[in-house]
Amino acid sequence: MADATNVMLAGTNGLGKTMLACNHAHQALQGAIPGLFTFSATDMLGRADCAP
């Protein structure tokens, strides 16, 4: 958490990626680190606050 780096989780169904992502985001938000949770890269790139 101290580095505030980006994280991308990939894998097959049923590995716990969503649970891990939710827990990671929750921990970051408790430390006042902003977070963004999307289900696809298209969703993320379509957000105005994420545009380059």
ZISULLIN-V851498 format. One record per pair of residues at least 24 apart in sequence whose ideal C-beta (glycine too) atoms are under 10 Angstrom apart, sorted by the first residue. I is the first residue (numbers start at 0). J is the second residue. If there is no record, write none. Layout:
i:I j:J
i:I j:J
//
This chain:
i:0 j:26
i:0 j:27
i:0 j:29
i:0 j:30
i:0 j:32
i:1 j:30
i:1 j:32
i:2 j:32
i:3 j:27
i:3 j:30
i:3 j:32
i:3 j:33
i:3 j:34
i:5 j:35
i:6 j:34
i:7 j:40
i:7 j:43
//
